[in-house]
């Protein structure tokens, strides 16, 4: 009975320490909080195909997108736009090694969607979010550019390497040995 109580006490202490480290890692909001999705979008690629009747352009090969402090790299990018009164970009769909960077974090995934109207960036498949020395892995990441909040889902059980769970490794403040 005493051993069981000690085990529960150790487990509770470990859970408290993990939650403390997680809370510490989540303190700073994304540098993309309040990102200006109305800023000009610069795109560079090896190739472009414009499908004017469908109001879209497809960029392929070493695609690099910049909008203010946001950078996105991928192999293929479809830009959906409206052409009434000038070209207005509405959505970017990326596939093939998608990397999204801000001044304080880097996110990676297999596919990505940047919805400029809703101010949401979603990465899907083999997602990894790095900030400082901390890293979180999962199946889907959603970054809300209004709030700077990032949420990661683990996905269905058995899919991907995380087995349907979110995993992470967080840095903790280093204290002197006392």
C-alpha positions in Angstrom: 0.0 0.0 0.0 2.9 2.4 0.9 4.7 1.6 -2.4 1.5 2.3 -4.4 1.1 5.7 -2.6 4.7 6.5 -3.3 4.3 5.6 -7.0 1.2 7.8 -7.3 3.0 10.6 -5.6 6.0 10.3 -8.0 3.6 10.2 -11.0 1.7 13.2 -9.8 5.0 15.1 -9.3 6.2 14.1 -12.8 2.8 15.2 -14.3 3.0 18.5 -12.5 6.6 19.1 -13.7 5.6 18.2 -17.3 2.6 20.6 -17.2 4.9 23.3 -15.8 7.4 22.8 -18.6 4.5 22.8 -21.2 3.0 26.0 -19.7 6.5 27.6 -19.7 7.0 26.5 -23.4 3.7 28.0 -24.4 4.1 31.4 -22.6 5.3 33.3 -25.7 2.7 33.6 -28.4 3.6 33.1 -32.0 5.5 36.0 -33.7 2.7 35.7 -36.3 0.1 36.9 -33.9 -1.6 39.8 -35.6 0.2 39.0 -38.9 -1.0 41.3 -41.6 -2.6 38.9 -44.1 -3.3 42.0 -46.3 0.4 42.6 -46.9 1.7 41.9 -50.4 2.5 38.3 -51.2 5.8 37.6 -53.0 6.2 34.3 -54.8 9.2 32.8 -56.6 9.3 29.4 -58.3 10.9 27.5 -61.1 7.6 27.4 -63.1 4.2 29.1 -63.1 0.9 28.1 -64.8 -1.9 30.6 -64.8 -5.4 29.2 -65.1 -7.3 32.5 -65.5 -10.8 30.9 -66.1 -10.4 29.0 -62.8 -9.0 32.0 -60.9 -5.9 30.2 -59.9 -2.1 30.0 -60.5 0.1 27.0 -59.9 3.7 27.4 -58.9 6.0 24.5 -59.1 9.6 23.7 -58.1 11.5 25.4 -55.2 8.5 27.6 -54.3 9.2 30.4 -51.8 6.5 32.7 -50.5 7.0 35.8 -48.3 4.4 37.9 -46.7 5.7 40.4 -44.1 7.4 38.1 -41.4 5.9 34.9 -42.8 7.9 32.6 -45.1 6.7 29.4 -46.7 8.7 27.0 -48.7 7.3 24.1 -50.7 7.5 22.2 -54.0 4.1 23.0 -55.3 1.7 25.9 -54.6 -1.8 26.6 -55.9 -2.9 30.2 -55.4 -6.7 30.8 -55.5 -7.7 34.4 -56.2 -10.6 36.5 -57.2 -10.1 38.8 -60.2 -12.9 41.3 -59.7 -11.3 44.8 -59.3 -7.8 43.4 -59.4 -6.3 40.2 -58.2 -7.1 39.4 -54.6 -5.4 36.2 -53.2 -7.8 34.2 -51.0 -6.0 30.9 -50.3 -2.6 29.2 -50.8 -2.5 25.4 -51.0 1.0 23.9 -50.6 2.2 20.3 -51.1 5.6 18.7 -50.9 7.8 19.4 -47.9 5.9 22.4 -46.6 8.0 24.6 -44.2 6.4 27.7 -42.6 8.8 30.1 -40.7 8.3 33.1 -38.5 11.0 34.9 -36.5 10.5 32.6 -33.5 9.3 29.3 -34.8 9.4 26.8 -37.7 6.6 24.4 -38.7 6.8 21.5 -41.1 4.3 19.3 -42.7 3.4 17.3 -45.9 0.6 19.7 -47.0 -0.4 23.2 -46.0 -3.3 25.6 -46.5 -3.1 29.3 -45.8 -6.6 30.8 -45.7 -5.9 34.6 -46.0 -9.6 35.5 -45.4 -9.9 33.5 -42.1 -6.3 34.1 -41.2 -5.5 30.4 -40.5 -2.6 28.3 -41.5 -3.1 24.6 -41.4 -0.4 21.9 -41.9 -1.2 18.3 -42.3 0.9 15.1 -42.2 4.0 14.5 -40.3 3.7 17.9 -38.5 6.6 19.3 -36.5 6.6 22.6 -34.7 9.8 24.0 -33.3 10.3 27.0 -31.0 13.6 27.6 -29.3 14.7 24.2 -28.1 11.2 22.7 -27.8 9.5 20.5 -30.4 5.9 19.2 -30.7 4.9 16.5 -33.3 1.5 15.5 -34.5 -0.7 14.9 -37.5 -2.3 18.4 -37.9 -1.3 21.9 -36.9 -3.6 25.0 -37.0 -2.1 28.5 -36.4 -4.6 31.3 -35.8 -2.9 34.5 -37.0 -5.3 36.7 -35.0 -4.5 35.2 -31.6 -1.1 33.6 -32.3 -2.5 30.3 -30.9 -1.1 27.1 -32.3 -3.0 23.8 -31.8 -1.7 20.3 -32.7 -3.8 17.2 -33.1 -2.5 13.6 -33.0 -4.7 12.3 -35.7 -6.4 8.9 -35.9 -4.8 6.0 -34.0 -2.2 4.1 -36.0 -1.6 6.8 -38.5 2.0 8.2 -38.7 4.8 7.7 -36.4 3.1 9.2 -33.3 0.5 6.4 -33.2 -2.4 9.0 -33.2 -0.9 11.0 -30.3 0.8 14.3 -30.0 4.4 14.0 -28.7 6.8 16.7 -27.6 10.1 17.6 -26.0 10.3 20.8 -24.0 13.2 22.7 -22.7 13.2 23.7 -19.0 15.1 26.5 -17.4 18.5 25.4 -16.1 19.0 25.8 -12.4 22.2 25.4 -10.5 22.8 22.3 -8.4 22.0 23.0 -4.8 
